[in-house]
Structures are given as structure tokens and as C-alpha cells.
């Protein structure tokens, strides 16, 4: 899980330990596209876009 230490999910879990964190559907789709892509340039671009967002 991203942001285990300083992410929003970790902050929510500090106050609400029973909360269930999950990825939004658009972020899951983005991660699937990145994983499925074999073109290095596209993979790099999507990785940078993921970090910026």
C-alpha cells in the first residue's frame, strides 16, 4: 500500500483502526495499464504521472 507512513490512509487508520482502505477505480485502472504496458517510454511516463498525481 502506498503512503503507509504519511499517506491519507495511514492518517485515517490512526483515528479509525477498523477503517478499510482501498484504491479508487480510476487509480486501479491506471495501475493495470502501467503493469500491462510493454513500452518502456509509456511505462516511464505513466510512473511519473502517478507520482505527480
N, C-alpha and C positions, 0 to 999 in steps of 0.2 A: 504494500500500500504506500502511495506517495504521501509525503508530509507526516510521517509518523511522529515527528518531534514538534514541528512548528506549524503544521497544517491546520486548516479549519477543523478537519475531522478529529484530530487529536485534542483540540480545544473543546469541542463538543463532548467527546468521550470523558474528559476530565470532570465536567459538570454532570453528565448523564451517562454513567458507565454502561447502562443497558441499551444505549442507542446502537443502531445497526448502520454502519457506514456503507455506502455503495456509490458506484460511479454513475454519472448521468448517461443516458443512452447515446448522446452525440459524442461524448468523450470515449465511450466504449467502441463506437463505430470508428472513430479516428484511430484508436489504438489497433483495431483489427486491420484497417487499411495499411497502417505502417508495418505491422507484422507480416502481412501478406505480400508486400511490395518487394520485388527483387531488384529494382533500380536504385543504385546507391545514392544518386543525387536526390531522388524523391524521398528516400528514407531520411537523408540528412535534413532536407527542407522540412519534412513533417516533424522531425525531432526538435528542430529549432522552433517551429511554430508551437509545439506542445509546451516547450519551456517558457516561451513568451506569454502564452495564454495563462 
